[in-house]
Amino acid sequence: MKFATLASCFERLQATTSRIEMTALLARLLGGAAPDEIGLVCYFVLGEIGPGYKRVSLNIGDRAAAAAIALAAGTDLSAVEAAVREFGDYGDVAYHLIEAPAAESLSVTDVHRSLSAIAGASGPGSAEEKKSILARLLAAATPVERRYLVRLATGNMRLGAGDMTLLDALAEAFLGSRAERRALEHAYNISSDIGLVARTLREGGLPAVQAITITLHRPIRPMLTQRVARISEILERIGSPVIAVEEKYDGERIQAHKDGNDVTLFSRRLTDVTDQYPDIARHIRRCVAADTAILDGEAVAFDHETGTYRPFQALMRRRRKYQISEVAAEIPATYRVFDLLYVNGESYLHRSYPDRRAKLEEILSRDDHLSPADRIITDNTDGITEFYLACIERGLEGIVCKSCADDSFYRAGAREWQWIKWKSDYAPGLSDTLDLVIVGANAGRGKRAGTYGSVLCAAYNSEKDVFQTVCGMGTGFSDPDLADLPRRLAGARADRQPARVMANPQAAPDFWFLPAQVVEVLGLEITESPIHTCNWDPVRRRGLALRFPRFVRWRDEKSPEQATTTAEVAAIFHRQREV
């Protein structure tokens, strides 16, 4: 496949505001891709050059991109910077500034090979090597290809297509309908590699996709929790005679893969964070009595002298490139394990929760820094409430209630009623926070001039794979937060309303963003709204909105699809009306 074909499709994707049209465009593109190319095409659509969990970094910033463009155009950096001020995007600068003859000879494989070489360059002279490789690519490309080569290299593709949209397109291209996506989604959830799913489907069809299995050091997309309106609903919703009630921690969710002495730790966003938690990796090697295992749990900052949990912000000080050992000694991490997904070559995803927990306790040797999550088993609301109150007294966030039924399987990537969290303290108003996705912003005025004055936030509709607006937010930001907003949101800027964002014209912001950044928000209550599209009722022309939203913190460990769902917002709204 010529890269020009891909770039032409990217142009049409960027121009559409319809997710249905986006899916159709991608289905046609993928249907024409060869087996050895289709995975690369999928990665490129998502702005990556490999599986997202590998986080392959090209380390091409704006200055390096400008230098490569200048070299390819035969000009100097000042000319490139002047063009950036005119066009606002380095991809557009490459489109307009480079006048090398267009040969349309680049293939998708050629581009991937060159970008991989850029990613692999290291050591003295690597910056010059990266610049030269990118410049050669640009000189050999057509103007439209140049636009997307630069955006790929700098990590600013901004097409708006998500992984679920790609799965829909694959189902449409090779299985005849988006309705057949379920098997593809399961394979993606246990492999976290959409390129692998695409190649397997292209080469072996649906049976081959269904044969994809768990592989060590390749993360499994985590199972997520639901919410309820009242604590008394938990037993009814879960539907098993007895349930497990576990502690809920305010830490960082960690999936641990053990293969002998080789341990890999993945964050909730499937990022390799092994270097950030050398102490957890060390405890896993010592305390897990299995040759191979995959554990699901939470890294927390626990003060062993006082027996209390330290806040999430303390743990986040562990996120650094340097002085990791020193900070680890100051803030040791404790790993609370709440599930077992794989052990000694066998998947436990389709074992019941009681079976998984029993095996977990069998292979885990407790110590101060690694242990199973504390829990109780109960069949009544009083038991749930008592354990919840005890957790709150010890500084925990709340509880997670889990089904103990025979079919209480681990559903990778799913948010179902097998797991329910409870954090409400029964106070009037909204006491729980929402994790929302920034999809727009308005220009700041007065003392906020030069940055954004407020942001438009959305909840995730998991059924439709779209983001529906729920509030505009301008309070709670510190001055440093406000000053940093343009930098933090720069990579997500979109020229128009993204296809996966549902917003009414009345809520249209000055600037649009692709769903990328997640924020934790506290508000007063959920109300009906004629402006916001969360749980939009087309007959009554009403949605749901969060009143008086206030910024609490960034949730960098969460992907947009792991944000609060529109169904959860609806549940909170109904709970309020029944109080």
SULRAVEN-V689725 format. One record per residue. RES is the residue in three letters. SS is DSSP state (~ for helix, > for strand, _ for the rest). PHI is phi in degrees with one decimal (* if undefined). PSI is psi in radians with two decimals (none if undefined). Layout:
# SULRAVEN-V689725
RES/SS/PHI/PSI ; RES/SS/PHI/PSI
This chain:
# SULRAVEN-V689725
MET/_/*/2.27 ; LYS/>/-70.0/2.47 ; PHE/~/-64.9/-0.43 ; ALA/~/-61.7/-0.64 ; THR/~/-63.0/-0.74 ; LEU/~/-65.4/-0.80 ; ALA/~/-62.6/-0.66 ; SER/~/-63.6/-0.71 ; CYS/~/-65.2/-0.69 ; PHE/~/-59.8/-0.69 ; GLU/~/-59.6/-0.76 ; ARG/~/-71.6/-0.62 ; LEU/~/-62.5/-0.74 ; GLN/~/-68.7/-0.43 ; ALA/~/-84.8/-0.30 ; THR/_/-91.2/2.59 ; THR/_/-113.4/0.21 ; SER/_/-109.5/2.13 ; ARG/~/-66.1/-0.59 ; ILE/~/-63.1/-0.78 ; GLU/~/-66.1/-0.67 ; MET/~/-60.2/-0.78 ; THR/~/-61.7/-0.75 ; ALA/~/-64.0/-0.73 ; LEU/~/-61.6/-0.77 ; LEU/~/-68.3/-0.64 ; ALA/~/-61.4/-0.74 ; ARG/~/-66.2/-0.70 ; LEU/~/-63.2/-0.85 ; LEU/~/-67.8/-0.59 ; GLY/~/-62.9/-0.42 ; GLY/_/-98.3/0.09 ; ALA/_/-90.7/2.45 ; ALA/_/-74.5/2.82 ; PRO/_/-55.5/-0.65 ; ASP/_/-83.4/-0.04 ; GLU/_/-112.0/-0.46 ; ILE/~/-62.9/-0.62 ; GLY/~/-65.4/-0.71 ; LEU/~/-64.2/-0.70 ; VAL/~/-59.4/-0.78 ; CYS/~/-60.7/-0.78 ; TYR/~/-61.1/-0.80 ; PHE/~/-61.6/-0.69 ; VAL/~/-58.7/-0.65 ; LEU/_/-86.1/0.06 ; GLY/_/78.7/0.37 ; GLU/_/-119.3/2.96 ; ILE/_/-118.4/0.13 ; GLY/_/-166.1/-3.07 ; PRO/_/-54.8/2.41 ; GLY/~/-56.3/-0.61 ; TYR/~/-69.1/-0.35 ; LYS/~/-77.4/-0.31 ; ARG/_/46.0/0.91 ; VAL/_/-68.0/2.12 ; SER/_/-109.4/2.26 ; LEU/_/-85.8/-0.34 ; ASN/_/53.1/0.79 ; ILE/_/-106.9/1.77 ; GLY/_/-87.3/-3.07 ; ASP/~/-60.1/-0.70 ; ARG/~/-68.0/-0.70 ; ALA/~/-67.8/-0.67 ; ALA/~/-63.5/-0.74 ; ALA/~/-61.5/-0.71 ; ALA/~/-64.9/-0.69 ; ALA/~/-66.9/-0.72 ; ILE/~/-63.5/-0.76 ; ALA/~/-60.5/-0.74 ; LEU/~/-64.0/-0.77 ; ALA/~/-68.4/-0.55 ; ALA/~/-88.6/-0.17 ; GLY/_/68.5/0.63 ; THR/_/-131.5/-2.96 ; ASP/_/-110.6/2.99 ; LEU/~/-62.4/-0.59 ; SER/~/-63.3/-0.62 ; ALA/~/-67.7/-0.67 ; VAL/~/-66.1/-0.78 ; GLU/~/-64.8/-0.62 ; ALA/~/-64.3/-0.70 ; ALA/~/-67.6/-0.60 ; VAL/~/-62.6/-0.71 ; ARG/~/-63.6/-0.51 ; GLU/~/-80.4/-0.78 ; PHE/~/-99.4/-0.40 ; GLY/_/79.5/0.04 ; ASP/_/-152.3/2.30 ; TYR/~/-66.5/-0.53 ; GLY/~/-63.6/-0.74 ; ASP/~/-67.9/-0.57 ; VAL/~/-63.5/-0.79 ; ALA/~/-61.7/-0.67 ; TYR/~/-58.0/-0.77 ; HIS/~/-92.0/-0.53 ; LEU/~/-90.1/-0.58 ; ILE/_/-83.0/2.25 ; GLU/_/-114.2/0.33 ; ALA/_/-63.7/2.61 ; PRO/_/-61.5/2.44 ; ALA/_/-92.1/2.08 ; ALA/_/-104.5/-0.30 ; GLU/_/53.7/0.67 ; SER/_/-101.9/-0.19 ; LEU/_/-71.6/2.37 ; SER/>/-102.8/2.89 ; VAL/~/-57.9/-0.72 ; THR/~/-65.6/-0.70 ; ASP/~/-57.3/-0.82 ; VAL/~/-64.2/-0.77 ; HIS/~/-63.0/-0.71 ; ARG/~/-61.8/-0.75 ; SER/~/-69.2/-0.74 ; LEU/~/-65.7/-0.62 ; SER/~/-65.8/-0.63 ; ALA/~/-65.6/-0.66 ; ILE/~/-62.8/-0.80 ; ALA/~/-62.3/-0.58 ; GLY/~/-84.9/-0.19 ; ALA/_/-69.8/2.31 ; SER/_/-153.2/2.89 ; GLY/_/83.8/-3.01 ; PRO/_/-57.6/2.36 ; GLY/_/83.0/-0.01 ; SER/~/-68.5/-0.59 ; ALA/~/-63.0/-0.74 ; GLU/~/-67.0/-0.68 ; GLU/~/-63.9/-0.77 ; LYS/~/-59.8/-0.79 ; LYS/~/-60.4/-0.77 ; SER/~/-65.8/-0.73 ; ILE/~/-63.7/-0.81 ; LEU/~/-65.7/-0.68 ; ALA/~/-62.2/-0.73 ; ARG/~/-63.9/-0.70 ; LEU/~/-59.9/-0.82 ; LEU/~/-64.3/-0.67 ; ALA/~/-67.5/-0.48 ; ALA/_/-90.8/-0.02 ; ALA/_/-102.3/2.84 ; THR/_/-79.1/2.88 ; PRO/~/-55.3/-0.78 ; VAL/~/-66.2/-0.70 ; GLU/~/-59.5/-0.70 ; ARG/~/-60.2/-0.70 ; ARG/~/-54.7/-0.81 ; TYR/~/-86.7/-0.39 ; LEU/~/-63.9/-0.77 ; VAL/~/-66.2/-0.73 ; ARG/~/-66.9/-0.64 ; LEU/~/-63.7/-0.78 ; ALA/~/-65.1/-0.62 ; THR/~/-94.1/-0.05 ; GLY/_/75.8/0.50 ; ASN/_/-125.5/0.95 ; MET/_/-67.0/-0.80 ; ARG/_/57.1/0.71 ; LEU/_/-85.0/-0.45 ; GLY/_/87.3/-0.01 ; ALA/_/-85.0/2.25 ; GLY/_/-99.4/3.06 ; ASP/~/-65.3/-0.60 ; MET/~/-67.9/-0.60 ; THR/~/-64.3/-0.69 ; LEU/~/-64.7/-0.70 ; LEU/~/-64.2/-0.70 ; ASP/~/-59.3/-0.77 ; ALA/~/-65.4/-0.69 ; LEU/~/-63.7/-0.74 ; ALA/~/-63.5/-0.71 ; GLU/~/-67.4/-0.68 ; ALA/~/-73.0/-0.67 ; PHE/~/-116.9/-0.27 ; LEU/_/-118.0/-0.02 ; GLY/_/91.2/-0.25 ; SER/_/-163.8/2.56 ; ARG/~/-65.6/-0.34 ; ALA/~/-64.8/-0.29 ; GLU/~/-92.7/0.31 ; ARG/~/-71.3/-0.40 ; ARG/~/-53.2/-0.83 ; ALA/~/-65.1/-0.64 ; LEU/~/-66.0/-0.71 ; GLU/~/-64.8/-0.70 ; HIS/~/-62.7/-0.78 ; ALA/~/-61.5/-0.69 ; TYR/~/-66.6/-0.70 ; ASN/~/-64.7/-0.54 ; ILE/~/-96.1/-0.11 ; SER/~/-117.5/-0.44 ; SER/_/55.7/0.51 ; ASP/_/-136.8/1.68 ; ILE/~/-70.4/-0.47 ; GLY/~/-65.6/-0.70 ; LEU/~/-62.0/-0.78 ; VAL/~/-61.7/-0.77 ; ALA/~/-64.4/-0.81 ; ARG/~/-62.3/-0.76 ; THR/~/-64.3/-0.73 ; LEU/~/-65.2/-0.76 ; ARG/~/-65.0/-0.64 ; GLU/~/-89.2/-0.70 ; GLY/~/-121.4/0.00 ; GLY/~/74.5/-2.98 ; LEU/~/-60.5/-0.71 ; PRO/~/-57.4/-0.66 ; ALA/~/-67.9/-0.68 ; VAL/~/-62.8/-0.74 ; GLN/~/-66.3/-0.30 ; ALA/_/-89.6/-0.08 ; ILE/_/-63.5/2.30 ; THR/_/-124.0/3.02 ; ILE/_/-62.7/2.44 ; THR/_/-130.5/2.30 ; LEU/_/-59.7/2.50 ; HIS/_/70.3/0.20 ; ARG/_/-120.2/1.95 ; PRO/_/-67.6/2.64 ; ILE/_/-98.4/2.34 ; ARG/_/-65.4/2.29 ; PRO/_/-71.6/2.57 ; MET/_/-73.0/2.49 ; LEU/>/-117.0/2.90 ; THR/>/-101.6/2.78 ; GLN/>/-104.2/2.99 ; ARG/_/-120.5/2.78 ; VAL/_/-127.5/2.88 ; ALA/_/-78.5/-0.60 ; ARG/_/-138.9/2.60 ; ILE/_/-61.9/-0.48 ; SER/_/-68.9/-0.25 ; GLU/~/-80.0/-0.30 ; ILE/~/-58.6/-0.90 ; LEU/~/-61.4/-0.70 ; GLU/~/-65.2/-0.78 ; ARG/~/-67.7/-0.75 ; ILE/~/-69.7/-0.71 ; GLY/_/80.3/0.18 ; SER/_/-106.6/2.62 ; PRO/_/-57.6/-0.68 ; VAL/_/-126.6/2.71 ; ILE/>/-133.6/2.76 ; ALA/>/-94.8/2.40 ; VAL/>/-118.4/1.94 ; GLU/>/-106.4/2.74 ; GLU/>/-63.3/2.51 ; LYS/>/-111.7/2.20 ; TYR/_/-104.3/2.66 ; ASP/_/-101.6/1.25 ; GLY/_/-135.8/-2.64 ; GLU/>/-115.1/2.14 ; ARG/>/-67.7/2.29 ; ILE/>/-130.8/2.25 ; GLN/>/-103.9/2.12 ; ALA/>/-107.6/2.24 ; HIS/>/-110.2/2.10 ; LYS/>/-113.1/2.18 ; ASP/>/-131.9/1.54 ; GLY/_/66.9/-2.18 ; ASN/_/-93.3/0.02 ; ASP/>/-89.2/2.02 ; VAL/>/-120.6/2.29 ; THR/>/-122.5/2.34 ; LEU/>/-114.8/2.27 ; PHE/>/-116.9/2.46 ; SER/>/-80.3/3.09 ; ARG/_/-58.5/-0.55 ; ARG/_/-87.2/0.18 ; LEU/_/69.3/0.48 ; THR/_/-89.9/2.43 ; ASP/>/-71.4/1.96 ; VAL/_/-117.5/0.41 ; THR/~/-56.0/-0.72 ; ASP/~/-65.1/-0.43 ; GLN/~/-78.4/-0.38 ; TYR/~/-129.5/1.09 ; PRO/~/-63.6/-0.48 ; ASP/~/-69.7/-0.71 ; ILE/~/-64.8/-0.76 ; ALA/~/-59.5/-0.69 ; ARG/~/-65.5/-0.75 ; HIS/~/-66.8/-0.61 ; ILE/~/-65.3/-0.76 ; ARG/~/-58.6/-0.66 ; ARG/~/-84.4/-0.58 ; CYS/~/-104.7/-0.19 ; VAL/>/-98.7/1.92 ; ALA/_/-88.0/1.13 ; ALA/_/-153.0/2.53 ; ASP/_/-65.6/-0.76 ; THR/>/-132.8/2.51 ; ALA/>/-164.3/2.66 ; ILE/>/-125.8/2.11 ; LEU/>/-112.4/2.61 ; ASP/>/-120.8/2.24 ; GLY/>/-166.1/-2.83 ; GLU/>/-133.8/2.28 ; ALA/>/-85.8/2.22 ; VAL/>/-131.7/2.70 ; ALA/>/-94.4/1.91 ; PHE/>/-117.5/2.26 ; ASP/>/-90.0/1.83 ; HIS/_/-72.1/-0.39 ; GLU/_/-71.3/-0.72 ; THR/_/-98.2/-0.23 ; GLY/_/71.8/0.47 ; THR/>/-124.0/2.78 ; TYR/>/-91.1/2.35 ; ARG/_/-85.6/2.76 ; PRO/_/-67.1/2.79 ; PHE/~/-54.2/-0.69 ; GLN/~/-60.2/-0.58 ; ALA/~/-64.3/-0.75 ; LEU/~/-64.1/-0.62 ; MET/~/-67.9/-0.23 ; ARG/_/-67.4/-0.26 ; ARG/_/-72.4/-0.27 ; ARG/_/-80.8/1.72 ; ARG/_/-161.5/2.85 ; LYS/_/-94.6/-0.45 ; TYR/_/-124.8/2.80 ; GLN/_/55.7/0.62 ; ILE/~/-64.6/-0.74 ; SER/~/-63.5/-0.70 ; GLU/~/-65.2/-0.78 ; VAL/~/-70.7/-0.60 ; ALA/~/-63.0/-0.62 ; ALA/~/-69.8/-0.60 ; GLU/~/-75.3/-0.67 ; ILE/_/-127.3/1.35 ; PRO/_/-64.4/2.51 ; ALA/>/-100.4/2.43 ; THR/>/-110.6/2.40 ; TYR/>/-107.2/1.97 ; ARG/>/-98.3/1.99 ; VAL/>/-95.7/2.23 ; PHE/>/-119.3/-0.01 ; ASP/>/-158.9/2.77 ; LEU/>/-126.3/2.14 ; LEU/>/-105.0/-0.34 ; TYR/>/-164.1/2.43 ; VAL/>/-153.6/2.30 ; ASN/_/46.1/0.87 ; GLY/_/83.6/0.05 ; GLU/>/-120.9/2.26 ; SER/>/-71.8/2.38 ; TYR/_/-109.5/0.20 ; LEU/_/-60.3/-0.61 ; HIS/_/-103.3/0.43 ; ARG/_/-96.6/2.64 ; SER/_/-67.4/2.79 ; TYR/~/-56.6/-0.81 ; PRO/~/-57.5/-0.69 ; ASP/~/-65.9/-0.73 ; ARG/~/-64.3/-0.75 ; ARG/~/-66.0/-0.72 ; ALA/~/-62.3/-0.75 ; LYS/~/-68.0/-0.65 ; LEU/~/-58.5/-0.82 ; GLU/~/-68.5/-0.46 ; GLU/~/-70.4/-0.68 ; ILE/~/-94.9/-0.12 ; LEU/>/-103.7/2.16 ; SER/_/-96.2/1.99 ; ARG/_/-66.9/2.50 ; ASP/>/-146.6/-3.04 ; ASP/_/-64.6/-0.38 ; HIS/_/-112.2/-0.02 ; LEU/>/-153.3/2.14 ; SER/>/-162.4/2.80 ; PRO/>/-65.2/2.63 ; ALA/_/-60.4/2.37 ; ASP/_/-66.6/2.58 ; ARG/>/-160.6/2.96 ; ILE/>/-130.4/2.84 ; ILE/>/-113.2/2.26 ; THR/>/-145.3/2.86 ; ASP/_/-126.3/0.27 ; ASN/_/-144.3/2.76 ; THR/~/-65.6/-0.60 ; ASP/~/-60.1/-0.71 ; GLY/~/-63.3/-0.72 ; ILE/~/-61.7/-0.84 ; THR/~/-63.2/-0.75 ; GLU/~/-62.8/-0.76 ; PHE/~/-68.2/-0.67 ; TYR/~/-59.3/-0.83 ; LEU/~/-63.7/-0.65 ; ALA/~/-65.0/-0.66 ; CYS/~/-64.6/-0.77 ; ILE/~/-61.7/-0.71 ; GLU/~/-62.3/-0.48 ; ARG/_/-94.6/0.22 ; GLY/_/84.1/0.27 ; LEU/_/-87.0/2.88 ; GLU/_/-72.5/-0.58 ; GLY/>/159.4/-2.42 ; ILE/>/-137.3/2.81 ; VAL/>/-125.6/2.15 ; CYS/>/-99.8/2.36 ; LYS/>/-130.4/2.45 ; SER/>/-64.4/2.48 ; CYS/_/-111.7/0.30 ; ALA/_/-70.7/2.90 ; ASP/_/-61.3/-0.48 ; ASP/_/-102.3/0.42 ; SER/_/-81.2/1.13 ; PHE/_/-78.6/2.87 ; TYR/_/-85.8/1.91 ; ARG/_/-97.7/1.63 ; ALA/_/-56.6/2.30 ; GLY/_/74.2/-0.03 ; ALA/_/-99.0/2.69 ; ARG/>/-120.7/1.67 ; GLU/>/-126.5/3.14 ; TRP/>/-83.8/0.16 ; GLN/>/-70.4/-0.52 ; TRP/>/-124.5/2.27 ; ILE/>/-132.0/2.27 ; LYS/>/-99.1/2.67 ; TRP/>/-139.6/2.04 ; LYS/_/-125.0/-0.15 ; SER/_/-63.8/2.51 ; ASP/_/-107.0/0.31 ; TYR/_/66.1/0.18 ; ALA/_/-76.5/2.72 ; PRO/_/-61.0/2.63 ; GLY/_/80.2/-2.96 ; LEU/_/-89.0/1.96 ; SER/_/-103.2/-0.26 ; ASP/_/-96.6/2.65 ; THR/_/-92.1/2.82 ; LEU/>/-114.3/2.53 ; ASP/>/-101.9/1.91 ; LEU/>/-115.9/2.83 ; VAL/>/-111.0/2.28 ; ILE/>/-76.3/2.16 ; VAL/>/-121.3/-0.06 ; GLY/>/-167.2/3.00 ; ALA/>/-155.9/2.69 ; ASN/>/-110.3/2.57 ; ALA/>/-64.5/2.47 ; GLY/_/-77.3/2.65 ; ARG/_/-130.6/2.82 ; GLY/~/63.3/-2.23 ; LYS/~/-71.4/-0.19 ; ARG/~/-98.2/0.14 ; ALA/_/-59.4/2.43 ; GLY/_/95.2/-0.16 ; THR/_/-134.6/-2.83 ; TYR/>/-97.5/2.41 ; GLY/>/-84.9/-0.53 ; SER/>/-156.6/2.85 ; VAL/>/-124.1/2.65 ; LEU/>/-98.8/2.21 ; CYS/>/-116.3/2.62 ; ALA/>/-136.3/2.69 ; ALA/>/-99.0/2.84 ; TYR/>/-97.9/2.16 ; ASN/>/-92.6/1.76 ; SER/_/-71.9/-0.38 ; GLU/_/-71.6/-0.70 ; LYS/_/-101.4/-0.10 ; ASP/_/56.6/0.82 ; VAL/>/-134.6/2.89 ; PHE/>/-112.6/2.18 ; GLN/>/-112.4/2.29 ; THR/>/-65.7/2.54 ; VAL/>/-133.2/-0.30 ; CYS/>/-173.2/2.76 ; GLY/>/-102.3/2.49 ; MET/>/-137.1/2.24 ; GLY/_/-133.0/0.02 ; THR/_/-112.4/2.80 ; GLY/_/95.6/-0.27 ; PHE/_/-79.2/2.34 ; SER/_/-77.2/2.93 ; ASP/~/-59.9/-0.75 ; PRO/~/-63.0/-0.64 ; ASP/~/-59.4/-0.82 ; LEU/~/-63.2/-0.77 ; ALA/~/-63.2/-0.51 ; ASP/~/-88.8/-0.18 ; LEU/~/-56.2/-0.84 ; PRO/~/-57.6/-0.71 ; ARG/~/-67.1/-0.79 ; ARG/~/-64.5/-0.60 ; LEU/~/-97.5/-0.06 ; ALA/~/-56.9/-0.75 ; GLY/~/-69.9/-0.20 ; ALA/~/-105.5/0.05 ; ARG/>/-58.6/2.40 ; ALA/>/-125.8/2.58 ; ASP/_/-75.5/-0.37 ; ARG/_/-150.1/3.09 ; GLN/_/-60.3/2.14 ; PRO/_/-63.9/2.64 ; ALA/_/-62.8/-0.51 ; ARG/_/-93.6/0.18 ; VAL/>/-111.1/2.13 ; MET/>/-100.5/2.04 ; ALA/_/-144.9/2.48 ; ASN/_/-78.2/2.65 ; PRO/~/-56.3/-0.57 ; GLN/~/-63.8/-0.43 ; ALA/~/-98.8/0.05 ; ALA/_/-59.8/2.22 ; PRO/_/-86.7/3.07 ; ASP/_/-71.1/-0.56 ; PHE/>/-133.1/2.45 ; TRP/>/-104.0/2.63 ; PHE/>/-133.2/2.51 ; LEU/_/-67.0/2.55 ; PRO/_/-61.4/1.99 ; ALA/_/-147.2/-0.78 ; GLN/_/-99.3/2.27 ; VAL/>/-107.7/2.35 ; VAL/>/-124.9/2.54 ; GLU/>/-90.1/2.29 ; VAL/>/-130.7/2.40 ; LEU/>/-113.8/2.35 ; GLY/_/-134.9/3.14 ; LEU/_/-82.8/-0.84 ; GLU/>/-165.2/2.93 ; ILE/>/-99.4/2.27 ; THR/>/-130.9/2.88 ; GLU/>/-73.1/2.61 ; SER/>/-146.1/2.35 ; PRO/_/-83.1/-0.04 ; ILE/_/-104.2/-0.82 ; HIS/_/-89.6/2.59 ; THR/_/-97.2/-0.01 ; CYS/>/-59.7/2.14 ; ASN/>/54.9/0.81 ; TRP/>/-63.7/2.25 ; ASP/>/-102.3/1.88 ; PRO/_/-68.4/-0.38 ; VAL/_/-77.4/-0.90 ; ARG/_/-83.0/-0.18 ; ARG/_/52.4/0.93 ; ARG/>/-137.6/2.50 ; GLY/>/-122.8/-2.84 ; LEU/>/-119.6/2.50 ; ALA/>/-136.2/2.68 ; LEU/>/-94.7/2.13 ; ARG/>/-85.2/2.50 ; PHE/_/49.2/0.96 ; PRO/_/-70.3/2.55 ; ARG/>/-138.1/2.26 ; PHE/>/-64.3/2.32 ; VAL/>/-107.6/-0.93 ; ARG/>/-169.0/2.87 ; TRP/>/-79.8/2.50 ; ARG/_/-114.1/1.20 ; ASP/_/-64.2/-0.38 ; GLU/_/-79.3/-0.10 ; LYS/_/-108.1/2.43 ; SER/_/-83.1/2.82 ; PRO/~/-55.8/-0.65 ; GLU/~/-72.9/-0.15 ; GLN/~/-99.0/0.15 ; ALA/_/-74.3/3.02 ; THR/_/-57.3/2.35 ; THR/>/-88.3/2.80 ; THR/~/-63.9/-0.53 ; ALA/~/-65.2/-0.67 ; GLU/~/-66.9/-0.70 ; VAL/~/-60.5/-0.74 ; ALA/~/-62.3/-0.68 ; ALA/~/-64.2/-0.72 ; ILE/~/-63.8/-0.73 ; PHE/~/-59.8/-0.80 ; HIS/~/-68.2/-0.59 ; ARG/~/-62.9/-0.75 ; GLN/~/-60.9/-0.70 ; ARG/~/-70.4/-0.38 ; GLU/~/-93.0/-0.18 ; VAL/_/-70.5/none
